[in-house]
Amino acid sequence: MSKPFTIFIVDDHESILTSVSSALNDESYRTLTFSSAEALREGLRSEIPDLILLDIRMPGIDGLEALREMKALFPNLTVILMS
């Protein structure tokens, strides 16, 4: 049996995290949610996902800054920015 495709979802709105995660889980994707770019940093220390869905507008570190930081560390990481 193959490992499920893992998607990290990053958004500061709980309702977005819940709805996107639920929809992807219904399609048999494994999801982990993060409410900030800082929380995503911690998550990337223990696991590298197949895909990251990253909100552009967040308090603190915004999505564009987080993208630059992630790409410097993990250049092959696939990221989709959402707003």
N, C-alpha and C positions, 0 to 999 in steps of 0.2 A: 504494500500500500504506500502511495506516495505522500510526502509531507504536504499539508495544506498550504496554499498560497497565503502569506501573511501580509496584512496591510495595517500600517500605523495611520491613525486618523488624529489630526491635531487641529483643535478649534477651541476658542474660549467660551463658546456657547454649548451648554450641556445638551440642549435639545438637538443641536446639529450632530454632536457626538453620538447621541442615542439613536437618532433616525438613520444616519449613514451606517453606523455599525450594525444595526438591526437588518437593514436591507442587504448588506454584504454578507452577514452571517446566514441569512436565508438562502444565499447562493453558494454556501459552503466555504466561504473565505474565513480565515482566522483573523480577527481584528483585535488591536489594542488601541485604546484611546488615551489621549493626552490633552490637558486643558491649557497648556502653554508650551512655548518653545523650550523653556527651561526644563520642564518635565520630559519633553522629548529627548533632550540631551541625556538625561538619566536613563531613559529607555534604550537609547542607542549604545549605552555602555554594556548592556547585557545581551542585546540581540540586534541583528541587522535585518530589516524587513525586506520583502520583495518590492514593496511600493509604499510611498508615503503620500497621503492626501493632506496638504498643508494649507491652512487658512492664511491669507495674506495679511489681514488686519487683526492684530491681537495686541493687547497691552504688553508693555515690556519689550521683549525682542519680537519684532514683527516677522511675518513669514518670509519676506525677501532677505532680511538679515540672517534668519535661520537657514535659509536655502544656501546662501553664500558660505556660511560656516560648515554646513553638512557636506557640501560639494568639495570643500577644501580637504576634509577628512576622508570622505567616501565618494570619490569622483564618479563611480559607476552606479551610485544610488539613483533609483528612479523616483522622481517627485512630481506630483501634479499639484499646482497651486490652485486654490479655490477661494472664492470671495462670497 
